[in-house]
Amino acid sequence: LMADGVYSPWELEPFYKEQNSRVIAFCGEEADSPGILFTDWLCQLNDMIHPAKEANFTLEDLNRCGLASLFFDMIFDLNRFATYEDRDPDRIALLRETPHMTDWDRWAA
């Protein structure tokens, strides 16, 4: 990576290629399948972080949005990112609404 404090598309592309190859291997897609398109992947990062300059991510952008860990999971750790993507928003809301209850209490209610 360049020492300019900015993650640019050019710098992120090798990480994308590695993650995309993992997605293709995991999903068992054909070798000629593109998997996730780089433009789609980059668009998801932009939508998540809202950088000051589109597709150029700075530490300031990452700290401002509060999703730095998710940004790096998406780039480096496919399993953690998939876990985040598969979360159940209704379950999360229920846990926040009833912190005093156990899982059993919630199930029985």
DSSP file (Angstrom, degrees, kcal/mol; ACC not computed):
  #  RESIDUE AA STRUCTURE BP1 BP2  ACC     N-H-->O    O-->H-N    N-H-->O    O-->H-N    TCO  KAPPA ALPHA  PHI   PSI    X-CA   Y-CA   Z-CA
    1    1 A L              0   0    0      0, 0.0     6,-0.1     0, 0.0     2,-0.0   0.000 360.0 360.0 360.0 147.3    0.0    0.0    0.0
    2    2 A M        -     0   0    0      4,-0.2     3,-0.5     1,-0.1     4,-0.1  -0.321 360.0-124.3 -68.3 157.8    1.1    3.5   -0.7
    3    3 A A  S    S+     0   0    0      1,-0.2    -1,-0.1     2,-0.1     0, 0.0  -0.071  84.8 101.7 -95.5  33.5    2.1    5.6    2.4
    4    4 A D  S    S-     0   0    0      2,-0.3    -1,-0.2     0, 0.0     3,-0.1   0.443  92.3-115.7 -98.1  -0.1   -0.4    8.4    1.6
    5    5 A G  S    S+     0   0    0     -3,-0.5    54,-0.6     1,-0.2     2,-0.4   0.623  81.4 108.8  78.6  12.5   -3.0    7.4    4.1
    6    6 A V  E     -A   58   0A   0     52,-0.2     2,-0.9    -4,-0.1    -2,-0.3  -0.984  60.3-147.6-127.1 129.3   -5.6    6.6    1.4
    7    7 A Y  E     -A   57   0A   0     50,-3.2    50,-2.4    -2,-0.4    51,-0.0  -0.853  30.3-172.4 -90.8 106.9   -6.9    3.2    0.4
    8    8 A S     >  -     0   0    0     -2,-0.9     4,-2.1    48,-0.2     3,-0.5  -0.526  38.6-104.9 -96.4 165.0   -7.6    3.7   -3.3
    9    9 A P  H  > S+     0   0    0      0, 0.0     4,-1.8     0, 0.0    -1,-0.1   0.894 122.3  56.6 -54.8 -40.0   -9.3    1.3   -5.7
   10   10 A W  H  4 S+     0   0    0      1,-0.2    -3,-0.0     2,-0.2     0, 0.0   0.877 110.9  43.0 -60.0 -38.2   -5.9    0.4   -7.2
   11   11 A E  H  4 S+     0   0    0     -3,-0.5     4,-0.4     1,-0.2    -1,-0.2   0.788 115.1  49.4 -78.3 -28.8   -4.6   -0.6   -3.8
   12   12 A L  H >X S+     0   0    0     -4,-2.1     4,-2.3     1,-0.2     3,-0.5   0.708  89.2  83.1 -83.1 -20.8   -7.8   -2.5   -2.8
   13   13 A E  H 3X S+     0   0    0     -4,-1.8     4,-2.6     1,-0.2     5,-0.2   0.863  86.7  52.9 -57.5 -42.4   -8.0   -4.5   -6.0
   14   14 A P  H 3> S+     0   0    0      0, 0.0     4,-1.8     0, 0.0    -1,-0.2   0.885 111.2  48.1 -61.2 -35.4   -5.5   -7.3   -5.0
   15   15 A F  H <> S+     0   0    0     -3,-0.5     4,-2.5    -4,-0.4    -2,-0.2   0.897 110.4  51.8 -69.1 -39.9   -7.5   -7.8   -1.8
   16   16 A Y  H  X S+     0   0    0     -4,-2.3     4,-3.2     1,-0.2     5,-0.3   0.932 107.5  52.5 -58.6 -46.8  -10.8   -8.0   -3.8
   17   17 A K  H  X S+     0   0    0     -4,-2.6     4,-2.1     1,-0.2    -1,-0.2   0.900 110.5  47.7 -59.7 -41.5   -9.3  -10.6   -6.1
   18   18 A E  H  X S+     0   0    0     -4,-1.8     4,-1.6     2,-0.2    -1,-0.2   0.941 115.0  44.5 -64.8 -47.6   -8.3  -12.8   -3.1
   19   19 A Q  H  X S+     0   0    0     -4,-2.5     4,-2.3     1,-0.2    -2,-0.2   0.900 112.3  52.5 -64.8 -40.1  -11.7  -12.5   -1.5
   20   20 A N  H  X S+     0   0    0     -4,-3.2     4,-2.6     1,-0.2    -1,-0.2   0.888 106.6  52.5 -64.4 -38.9  -13.5  -13.0   -4.8
   21   21 A S  H  X S+     0   0    0     -4,-2.1     4,-2.3    -5,-0.3    -1,-0.2   0.872 109.5  50.5 -64.8 -34.5  -11.6  -16.2   -5.4
   22   22 A R  H  X S+     0   0    0     -4,-1.6     4,-2.8     2,-0.2    -2,-0.2   0.895 109.4  50.4 -67.4 -40.5  -12.6  -17.4   -1.9
   23   23 A V  H  X S+     0   0    0     -4,-2.3     4,-2.7     2,-0.2     6,-0.2   0.937 112.0  47.2 -61.8 -46.3  -16.3  -16.6   -2.7
   24   24 A I  H  X>S+     0   0    0     -4,-2.6     5,-1.5     1,-0.2     4,-1.0   0.916 114.5  46.8 -62.5 -43.8  -16.1  -18.6   -6.0
   25   25 A A  H  <5S+     0   0    0     -4,-2.3    -1,-0.2     1,-0.2    -2,-0.2   0.902 114.9  46.9 -64.8 -41.2  -14.4  -21.5   -4.2
   26   26 A F  H  <5S+     0   0    0     -4,-2.8    -2,-0.2     1,-0.2    -1,-0.2   0.900 115.6  43.6 -68.2 -41.6  -16.9  -21.5   -1.4
   27   27 A C  H  <5S-     0   0    0     -4,-2.7    -1,-0.2    -5,-0.2    -2,-0.2   0.594 104.3-128.5 -82.5 -10.5  -19.9  -21.2   -3.6
   28   28 A G  T  <5 +     0   0    0     -4,-1.0    -3,-0.2    -5,-0.2    -4,-0.1   0.792  47.6 166.1  69.5  26.9  -18.6  -23.8   -6.0
   29   29 A E      < -     0   0    0     -5,-1.5    -1,-0.2    -6,-0.2    -2,-0.0  -0.332  45.9 -83.2 -73.2 159.7  -19.2  -21.5   -9.0
   30   30 A E    >   -     0   0    0      1,-0.1     3,-2.0     2,-0.1    -1,-0.1  -0.234  38.7-113.6 -61.0 151.1  -17.7  -22.3  -12.4
   31   31 A A  T 3  S+     0   0    0      1,-0.3    -1,-0.1    -3,-0.1    -2,-0.1   0.785 116.8  52.1 -59.4 -29.1  -14.1  -21.3  -12.9
   32   32 A D  T 3  S+     0   0    0      2,-0.0    -1,-0.3     3,-0.0    -2,-0.1   0.453  83.5 112.6 -89.5   1.8  -15.1  -18.7  -15.5
   33   33 A S    <   -     0   0    0     -3,-2.0     3,-0.1     1,-0.1    -9,-0.1  -0.523  65.3-142.0 -72.0 137.4  -17.8  -17.1  -13.3
   34   34 A P        -     0   0    0      0, 0.0     2,-0.3     0, 0.0    -1,-0.1   0.657  26.1-164.4 -74.9 -12.8  -16.9  -13.6  -12.3
   35   35 A G        +     0   0    0    -12,-0.1     2,-0.5   -11,-0.1   -14,-0.1  -0.519  64.0   2.9  66.6-126.8  -18.2  -14.0   -8.8
   36   36 A I  S    S-     0   0    0     -2,-0.3     2,-0.2    -3,-0.1   -12,-0.1  -0.806  84.9-123.0 -92.5 130.7  -18.7  -10.6   -7.3
   37   37 A L     >  -     0   0    0     -2,-0.5     4,-2.4     1,-0.1     3,-0.2  -0.486  13.0-128.7 -73.1 143.0  -17.8   -7.7   -9.7
   38   38 A F  H  > S+     0   0    0      1,-0.2     4,-2.9     2,-0.2     5,-0.2   0.890 109.8  54.3 -58.7 -41.1  -15.1   -5.3   -8.5
   39   39 A T  H  > S+     0   0    0      1,-0.2     4,-2.0     2,-0.2    -1,-0.2   0.881 109.8  47.2 -63.0 -37.6  -17.4   -2.3   -9.2
   40   40 A D  H  > S+     0   0    0     -3,-0.2     4,-2.2     2,-0.2    -2,-0.2   0.910 112.6  49.2 -68.0 -42.4  -20.2   -3.9   -7.0
   41   41 A W  H  X S+     0   0    0     -4,-2.4     4,-1.9     1,-0.2    -2,-0.2   0.922 113.4  46.3 -61.7 -46.1  -17.7   -4.6   -4.2
   42   42 A L  H  X S+     0   0    0     -4,-2.9     4,-2.5     1,-0.2    -1,-0.2   0.869 109.9  54.4 -65.9 -37.6  -16.3   -1.1   -4.4
   43   43 A C  H  X S+     0   0    0     -4,-2.0     4,-2.7    -5,-0.2    -1,-0.2   0.893 106.6  51.6 -62.9 -40.3  -19.8    0.3   -4.5
   44   44 A Q  H  X S+     0   0    0     -4,-2.2     4,-1.8     2,-0.2    -1,-0.2   0.904 109.7  49.6 -64.7 -40.4  -20.7   -1.6   -1.3
   45   45 A L  H  X S+     0   0    0     -4,-1.9     4,-2.6     2,-0.2     5,-0.4   0.922 111.8  48.9 -62.5 -43.4  -17.6   -0.2    0.4
   46   46 A N  H  X S+     0   0    0     -4,-2.5     4,-2.7     1,-0.2    -2,-0.2   0.922 111.5  48.7 -61.3 -45.1  -18.6    3.4   -0.7
   47   47 A D  H  < S+     0   0    0     -4,-2.7    -1,-0.2     1,-0.2    -2,-0.2   0.838 115.7  45.2 -64.2 -32.8  -22.2    2.9    0.6
   48   48 A M  H  < S+     0   0    0     -4,-1.8    -2,-0.2    -5,-0.2    -1,-0.2   0.897 125.9  26.7 -77.9 -42.4  -20.9    1.6    3.9
   49   49 A I  H  < S-     0   0    0     -4,-2.6    -3,-0.2    -5,-0.2    -2,-0.2   0.790  80.9-151.0 -95.7 -31.2  -18.2    4.2    4.6
   50   50 A H     <  -     0   0    0     -4,-2.7    -3,-0.1    -5,-0.4    -4,-0.1   0.977  24.9-156.0  53.4  61.4  -19.3    7.3    2.7
   51   51 A P        -     0   0    0      0, 0.0     3,-0.1     0, 0.0     6,-0.1  -0.248  23.9-118.1 -67.6 156.7  -15.8    8.6    2.1
   52   52 A A  S    S+     0   0    0      1,-0.2     2,-0.5     4,-0.2     5,-0.1   0.892 110.4  35.4 -60.2 -40.1  -15.1   12.2    1.5
   53   53 A K  B >  S-B   56   0B   0      3,-0.6     3,-2.1     0, 0.0    -1,-0.2  -0.976 107.5-105.4-116.9 120.3  -13.7   11.3   -2.0
   54   54 A E  T 3  S+     0   0    0     -2,-0.5    -2,-0.1     1,-0.3     3,-0.1  -0.097  98.9   2.6 -50.5 133.2  -15.6    8.4   -3.6
   55   55 A A  T 3  S+     0   0    0    -13,-0.2     2,-0.5     1,-0.1    -1,-0.3   0.592 107.3 102.5  66.4  14.9  -13.7    5.1   -3.6
   56   56 A N  B <   -B   53   0B   0     -3,-2.1    -3,-0.6   -48,-0.2     2,-0.5  -0.934  57.4-163.2-127.6 107.3  -10.7    6.6   -1.7
   57   57 A F  E     -A    7   0A   0    -50,-2.4   -50,-3.2    -2,-0.5     2,-0.2  -0.796   7.5-175.1-102.8 124.1  -10.9    5.6    2.0
   58   58 A T  E  >  -A    6   0A   0     -2,-0.5     4,-2.3   -52,-0.2     5,-0.2  -0.686  40.6-109.7-109.6 165.8   -9.0    7.4    4.7
   59   59 A L  H  > S+     0   0    0    -54,-0.6     4,-2.7    -2,-0.2     5,-0.2   0.875 121.6  56.1 -60.2 -37.3   -8.5    6.7    8.4
   60   60 A E  H  > S+     0   0    0      2,-0.2     4,-2.3     1,-0.2    -1,-0.2   0.913 107.0  48.8 -61.1 -43.1  -10.7    9.7    9.0
   61   61 A D  H  > S+     0   0    0      2,-0.2     4,-2.0     1,-0.2    -2,-0.2   0.923 112.7  48.1 -60.7 -44.9  -13.5    8.3    6.9
   62   62 A L  H  X>S+     0   0    0     -4,-2.3     4,-1.2     1,-0.2     5,-0.6   0.900 113.6  46.0 -66.3 -41.5  -13.3    5.0    8.7
   63   63 A N  H  <5S+     0   0    0     -4,-2.7    -1,-0.2     1,-0.2    -2,-0.2   0.887 111.6  53.1 -67.8 -38.5  -13.3    6.5   12.1
   64   64 A R  H  <5S+     0   0    0     -4,-2.3    -2,-0.2    -5,-0.2    -1,-0.2   0.893 110.6  45.1 -64.3 -41.3  -16.2    8.8   11.2
   65   65 A C  H  <5S-     0   0    0     -4,-2.0    -1,-0.2    -5,-0.2    -2,-0.2   0.752  96.0-138.1 -79.7 -22.5  -18.5    6.1   10.0
   66   66 A G  T  <5S+     0   0    0     -4,-1.2     3,-0.2    -5,-0.2    -3,-0.1   0.601  78.5  99.9  77.7  10.0  -17.8    3.7   12.9
   67   67 A L     >< +     0   0    0     -5,-0.6     4,-2.4     1,-0.1     5,-0.2  -0.002  34.1 122.4-117.5  28.6  -17.7    0.7   10.6
   68   68 A A  H  > S+     0   0    0     -6,-0.5     4,-2.5     1,-0.2     5,-0.2   0.900  75.1  52.6 -58.6 -42.6  -13.9    0.3   10.3
   69   69 A S  H  > S+     0   0    0      1,-0.2     4,-2.2     2,-0.2    -1,-0.2   0.904 110.9  47.1 -63.1 -39.5  -13.9   -3.3   11.6
   70   70 A L  H  > S+     0   0    0      2,-0.2     4,-2.5     1,-0.2    -1,-0.2   0.889 109.1  55.1 -67.8 -38.9  -16.5   -4.2    9.0
   71   71 A F  H  X S+     0   0    0     -4,-2.4     4,-1.3     1,-0.2    -2,-0.2   0.942 112.4  42.4 -56.9 -49.4  -14.5   -2.5    6.2
   72   72 A F  H  X>S+     0   0    0     -4,-2.5     4,-3.1     1,-0.2     5,-0.6   0.845 111.5  55.0 -71.7 -32.7  -11.5   -4.6    7.1
   73   73 A D  H  X5S+     0   0    0     -4,-2.2     4,-1.4    -5,-0.2     8,-0.4   0.917 107.2  51.3 -61.5 -41.7  -13.5   -7.8    7.5
   74   74 A M  H  <5S+     0   0    0     -4,-2.5    -1,-0.2     1,-0.2    -2,-0.2   0.841 117.4  39.3 -64.7 -32.2  -14.9   -7.2    4.0
   75   75 A I  H  <5S+     0   0    0     -4,-1.3    -2,-0.2    -5,-0.2   -56,-0.2   0.872 135.1  13.1 -83.5 -39.9  -11.3   -6.8    2.7
   76   76 A F  H  <5S+     0   0    0     -4,-3.1     2,-0.6     1,-0.2    -3,-0.2   0.766 119.4  49.7-111.7 -31.9   -9.5   -9.5    4.7
   77   77 A D     X< +     0   0    0     -4,-1.4     4,-2.2    -5,-0.6     5,-0.2  -0.816  48.2 178.4-126.2  92.7  -11.8  -11.9    6.5
   78   78 A L  H  > S+     0   0    0     -2,-0.6     4,-2.7     1,-0.2     5,-0.2   0.867  82.9  54.7 -60.7 -39.5  -14.6  -13.5    4.4
   79   79 A N  H  > S+     0   0    0      2,-0.2     4,-2.1     1,-0.2    -1,-0.2   0.928 110.2  44.8 -63.6 -45.7  -16.0  -15.6    7.3
   80   80 A R  H  > S+     0   0    0      2,-0.2     4,-2.0     1,-0.2    -1,-0.2   0.897 114.4  49.5 -66.3 -39.0  -16.4  -12.6    9.6
   81   81 A F  H  X S+     0   0    0     -4,-2.2     4,-2.6    -8,-0.4    -2,-0.2   0.917 110.4  50.2 -65.9 -41.7  -18.0  -10.5    6.8
   82   82 A A  H  X S+     0   0    0     -4,-2.7     4,-1.9     1,-0.2    -2,-0.2   0.884 108.2  53.7 -63.2 -38.3  -20.4  -13.3    5.9
   83   83 A T  H  < S+     0   0    0     -4,-2.1     4,-0.2     2,-0.2    -1,-0.2   0.914 110.4  47.0 -61.5 -42.6  -21.4  -13.7    9.5
   84   84 A Y  H >< S+     0   0    0     -4,-2.0     3,-1.3     1,-0.2    -2,-0.2   0.923 111.7  50.4 -63.7 -44.6  -22.2  -10.0    9.6
   85   85 A E  H 3< S+     0   0    0     -4,-2.6    -1,-0.2     1,-0.3    -2,-0.2   0.801 110.5  50.5 -64.8 -29.5  -24.1  -10.2    6.3
   86   86 A D  T 3< S+     0   0    0     -4,-1.9    -1,-0.3    -5,-0.2    -2,-0.2   0.358  81.7 126.6 -92.2   5.9  -26.2  -13.1    7.6
   87   87 A R    <   -     0   0    0     -3,-1.3     3,-0.1    -4,-0.2    -3,-0.1  -0.228  62.9-122.4 -64.6 155.3  -27.2  -11.5   10.9
   88   88 A D     >  -     0   0    0      1,-0.2     4,-2.1     2,-0.0     3,-0.3  -0.871  17.0-163.5-101.9 106.6  -30.9  -11.4   11.8
   89   89 A P  H  > S+     0   0    0      0, 0.0     4,-2.3     0, 0.0     5,-0.2   0.831  90.3  55.4 -61.4 -31.8  -32.0   -7.8   12.3
   90   90 A D  H  > S+     0   0    0      2,-0.2     4,-2.2     1,-0.2     5,-0.1   0.908 108.3  48.1 -66.6 -40.3  -35.2   -8.9   14.1
   91   91 A R  H  > S+     0   0    0     -3,-0.3     4,-2.4     2,-0.2    -1,-0.2   0.899 110.6  51.4 -65.4 -41.0  -33.2  -10.9   16.6
   92   92 A I  H  X S+     0   0    0     -4,-2.1     4,-1.9     2,-0.2    -2,-0.2   0.921 110.8  48.4 -62.3 -44.3  -30.8   -8.0   17.2
   93   93 A A  H  X S+     0   0    0     -4,-2.3     4,-2.1     1,-0.2    -2,-0.2   0.904 110.8  51.1 -62.4 -41.9  -33.7   -5.7   17.9
   94   94 A L  H  X S+     0   0    0     -4,-2.2     4,-1.8     1,-0.2    -2,-0.2   0.912 108.7  50.8 -62.8 -43.2  -35.3   -8.3   20.2
   95   95 A L  H  < S+     0   0    0     -4,-2.4    -1,-0.2     1,-0.2    -2,-0.2   0.880 112.0  47.6 -62.4 -37.9  -32.0   -8.6   22.2
   96   96 A R  H  < S+     0   0    0     -4,-1.9    -1,-0.2     1,-0.2    -2,-0.2   0.845 112.7  48.8 -71.0 -33.9  -31.8   -4.9   22.6
   97   97 A E  H  < S+     0   0    0     -4,-2.1    -2,-0.2     1,-0.2    -1,-0.2   0.782 121.6  33.0 -76.3 -27.6  -35.4   -4.6   23.7
   98   98 A T    ><  +     0   0    0     -4,-1.8     3,-1.4    -5,-0.2    -1,-0.2  -0.452  63.8 149.3-129.0  60.2  -35.2   -7.3   26.3
   99   99 A P  T 3  S+     0   0    0      0, 0.0    -1,-0.1     0, 0.0    -2,-0.1   0.750  73.9  60.3 -66.9 -21.1  -31.7   -7.3   27.7
  100  100 A H  T 3  S+     0   0    0     -3,-0.1     2,-0.3     2,-0.0    -2,-0.1   0.593  92.9  83.9 -80.7 -11.1  -33.0   -8.6   31.1
  101  101 A M  S <  S-     0   0    0     -3,-1.4     2,-0.1    -6,-0.1    -3,-0.1  -0.658  72.6-132.5 -97.1 149.2  -34.4  -11.8   29.5
  102  102 A T     >  -     0   0    0     -2,-0.3     4,-2.2     1,-0.1     5,-0.2  -0.432  33.9-102.8 -85.0 169.1  -32.6  -15.0   28.8
  103  103 A D  H  > S+     0   0    0      1,-0.2     4,-2.4     2,-0.2     5,-0.2   0.889 125.4  53.3 -59.0 -38.5  -32.9  -16.8   25.5
  104  104 A W  H  > S+     0   0    0      2,-0.2     4,-2.8     1,-0.2     5,-0.2   0.932 107.3  50.3 -62.2 -46.2  -35.2  -19.3   27.2
  105  105 A D  H  > S+     0   0    0      1,-0.2     4,-1.3     2,-0.2    -2,-0.2   0.900 111.6  48.4 -59.5 -41.3  -37.4  -16.4   28.4
  106  106 A R  H  < S+     0   0    0     -4,-2.2    -1,-0.2     2,-0.2    -2,-0.2   0.911 113.1  47.5 -65.9 -41.8  -37.6  -14.9   25.0
  107  107 A W  H  < S+     0   0    0     -4,-2.4    -2,-0.2     1,-0.2    -1,-0.2   0.905 114.2  46.4 -65.3 -41.4  -38.4  -18.3   23.4
  108  108 A A  H  <        0   0    0     -4,-2.8    -1,-0.2     1,-0.2    -2,-0.2   0.700 360.0 360.0 -76.0 -19.3  -41.1  -19.1   26.0
  109  109 A A     <        0   0    0     -4,-1.3    -1,-0.2    -5,-0.2    -2,-0.1   0.493 360.0 360.0 -73.1 360.0  -42.7  -15.6   25.7
